[in-house]
Amino acid sequence: MSDATDLDTNTADLAGALYPTASERVVDAGQSDDRGIGPRVGNAQPRGHGSTKWLVAVAAVFVQLAAGSPASPQPTDRLDTIDRELIARLGDGIIGAPIEPIDPEKLVAAMARPHSAEFRVIEGPQKGKTVQLSVQKKDGGSHANGSEPTPSWVLEVHGLITEHLVEDAAGLSASTLVIGTSGVSSTYRPPEPMLLRGIAAGQSKSYAMDVRVHPLDHPGKTKYKGRIRTTYSNRGSYRIQTPAGTFDGTVVRSDYQGKLGPATMNDVDIRIYSPTVGLIAIVTHNRLHAALLMNRDKHITLLVEKVPPDAR
């Protein structure tokens, strides 16, 4: 409101400089023009005064407009030490300069469609090989415990990752996950958030989930169960350098802590999404520890290597 009021005041001053009011005009009865036609009406102001006042008024208007329109803030680098340590596993120079935040809606749209790309396995089973990541529509069916939500999409990296993704108003969440050659599937209640529409750059949100682990050869049997808390964070958008080219991408991080059967879970997962390609990088650090039973500390690291020409 103050900006508009000041602008109106300055505009009025400008008008006054150009068109003097009656009180500013005088009649000199003793002067006539060269033809003797009546007294001349003139401004009492010295010559040049109106021009100076006009320049001052214009300058005031521009100063006011400039003061009311601050420069746009620079894009923010929101990555912390843990983010950078994990992303460094993808290779040197992957993360470039920060850019304006990408609308999460565009990222969901890029993922929630049939598509595929080739990825290099940097760490994990099939290390050094090129594998295909695909996302396909999957209507109908259910999963391990019969009450599983019907998935909208299946993301698969053959032999490494299979995720059944539910699409709803919030975004994309994983109802079922199979990692590597574990021989088990994990189901989540509520589904695990993977890519959310409502979490902007710099924001995060925590969720509590009940987890059940089922043998793939006996899907009706529960091998382990537990409860974990995941924190989903949008870490901002950056220029991303990959073997497939340079993309604008958003870094999403998920932290997992809790109990699963006899083990304590402390995992971190980073995924980078492009609004044109979809998923372009995955870094997963799985840590499970149970005294005398298990001590797992593994990484699965994938980086996009080739995309279809129409995906750029």
N, C-alpha and C positions, 0 to 999 in steps of 0.2 A: 504493500500500500504506500509506503514512504517513497519508493522509487517513482511510482506513477504520479504522486502529488508533486514531487520536485520537478519532474519532467513537465507537468502542466504549467508550473510557475515559470520555468525557463522559457516555455513557448510563449507565455503571455508577455514576458519581457521582450522577446524577439519581435512580437507583433507591435509592441509599443514603440520600439526603435524604428520600425518601418513606417508606422502610421501614427504620428503624434496626436494626442487628444486635444480637444478644444482648448483646455486650460494651458496647453503648451504653445498655442498659436496666437499671434497678435496681429492687429491691423495697424499699419503705419499710414495714418491719414495724410501725411505730408508727402507721400511718394506716389508717383504715377509711373506708368510705363512710358516708353518713348512716344507712344501715340496719344498720350494724355487720357487714357481710358481708366478712370477711377483709381482709387487707392489700391496698393498692392498688398495682398495677404501673404505673409511669410512666417517662417519659424523664427522664434526669438533666439534659437540656439546658434552659436557660431558655426561657420561653415566647417564641415568635416565631423562635427560632434555626433550626428546620427550614424555615420559610417562606423565610427569607433565603437559606439554602443552596440551596434549590430554585431560586430566581430566579437565583442565580449560576451554577448548573449549566446552566440553560436558556440563559442569555446566552452561556456558553462554547460550547455546541453551535452556536448560530446564528453566532457569530464564526467557528468552525471551518468551517462550511458555506460562509459567504461567502468566506472565504480560499481555499477549494478550487474556487470557481466564478467565475473572473475574467470581466469583461464581454467580450462579443463584440467583436472588432476592427471598426473602421469600414471600409466599402468603400474600396478604394484606387484613386486616379487613376493609371493606368500610362502615360498618353500622353506622348510626348516632343515636342520641337519639330517634328520632321519629320512625325509623326502629325498634329499640329494644323495645320500649314501645308497639308497635303493635304486634311484634312477641311474646312478653311475654304473650299476651292473649291466645296463643296456649298452654301454659303450661311451666313448668320449664325445663331447659336444652335442649330445642329444637335445638338451634343453637350451633354447636360445633366449632372446629378450622377452620380457613380459609384454603382453598385448592387452587391448581392451577385453574385458570378460565376454566370453561367448555365451549367448542365451542357452541355458540348459535344454530348452524346448527343441532347439535345433539338433542337439546331440542325441536326444531321445529319438527324434525323427530319423536320424541317420542310422541308428541301431535297429529300430523297429521296422525293418523291411528285409526282404530276402537279399542277401549279398554274400560275397566271399572275398578273401584276400590270402596271399601267401605270407607266411611268417617264418622267420629264422628262430630256431630254438637255441637260445644262448646258454641256458642252464636248465637242468631237469632231464627226464627221460627223453631220448632221441636228440640229445645235445649235438649241435652242429648241423642238424638236418633242416630242410625246408618242409613245412607242413601247411596244410590248408585250414584256415579258420572260416567257418560258415555259420550263417544265421538263417534259419528257415522257419516259416510259419508252421505251427503244430497245433491244430485244433483237435479237441476230443481227447479222451484217455485220462488216466489218473496214475498215481505213482505209489511208492512203497506201501503206505499204510491205508490206502483206499480213500481217505478223506482229503487227500492232497488236492490243492486247487488245480484246476485245469490250466496248463501253461499256454501262453500265447506264442512263444518263440523258443527255439532250441539253439543255443550257441554251442558249437562243437569244434574242438581241436582234437582230431582223432588220436586216441591213445594218451591224451594229456588232460583235457578238461571237457566235461559236458555239463551244461547248465540249462535247466528248464526255467525260463523267464516268464513271469506274469506281468502283463502290461495293464496298468490302471491309471487313474487320474494323477497319482503321485509320481509315476514314471515306470521304471523297470526294476523288478525285484526277482531274486532267485528262490524258487520253492524247493528245488532239488539240485544237488551238486555232486558230481563224480570227479575226483582228482586222480589223474595218472592211472597206475596199475594197482591201486589200493584194494580193489575187489569189493568195495563198499560204496554205498551212496549215503549222502547226508540230506535230511529233510529239515526245513526250518518253519517254525510257527512263531510269529508271522513270517512271511517270506523275507529273505535278507535283501536290504536295499542295495542295488547295484548302480543305478543311474537315475537321479531324482530331478524332477522339474523345479521344485520349489526351494532348492538350496543354492543360493547365489555364491559368487566368489567370496571367499573369506568366511563363509558360514559353515556350521556343522550341526549334526543332530545325532543323538544316541538312541538306540533301540535295544530292548531286551528280547531275546529269542530263545525258545525251546528247541533243542536240536536232538534228533534221533539218527543213529547210524544203523543201516541195514545191510546185510550181506547181499551182494548182487544175485547170488544163486538161491537165496531164500529171502525175497523182498518183504515177506510178511513178518519176518523176525527182527526184533530190535536187539542189536549187539551192544550198543552203548547209548546212553542218553545223558543230557546235561542242559545247562542253561548258560548262555553267554551274552555279553553285551558288546554290541558293535557301534562304533562311532564313525559316521559317514561325514567326510569333509571335502568341500570344493576348494582346492588349493590354488585356483586361479588359472589363467590362460597364457600360453606361451607359443613362440615359434618352435616347432619340433623338427629336428633334422633326422631323417631316416634313410635307409637304402632305397626306399620307394619314392623319395622326394621330400620336400619341405612342406609342412602343413601347419595350420593353426590348430592348436589342441588345448583341451582342458585336462588338468591333472586332478584325479579323484582318488582320495585315500580312504581306506577302511581299516580301522583297528579293532581287533577281536580279543576279548579277555573273558575267561570264565573256566568252567569245569566241564569236561566231557568224559563220562565214565570215570576211570581212576586218574585221568590225566588233567593237568592244568594247561590251558590254551593261552598263548600269547602271540597272535599272528598279526601281520601287517600286509596289506594288499594295496598296490598302486596300479591304477589303470589310466591310460591316456586316450581320450576320445577326440575325434575330429568331426566337425559338422558336415564334411563331405564324404569321408570314408567310413566313419564309425570307429570301432576300436582299433588303435594303432600300436599299443604297447601294453604289456602286462608284466608286473614284477610282484611275485607272491613269496612271502617269507613265512613258512609254516613252522611253528615251534610248539611241540607237545612234550610234556615231561610228566612222568609218573615214576616214583621211586621204585627201583628194581624191576620195573616192567617196560618202560619205554623212555627214550630220550631222542626225539626227532627234531632235527634242525635242517630244513631243506628249502631250496629256492626253485621256483619255476619262473623263467624269464623269457619272454617272447617279444620280438620286434618286427613290425611289418616290413616286408621285403619287396612285395610287388602287389599292385592294385590294378583293377580293370581300368582301361583308359577313360571310361565315362565316370569314374569315381573321383576325379580330381576337381 
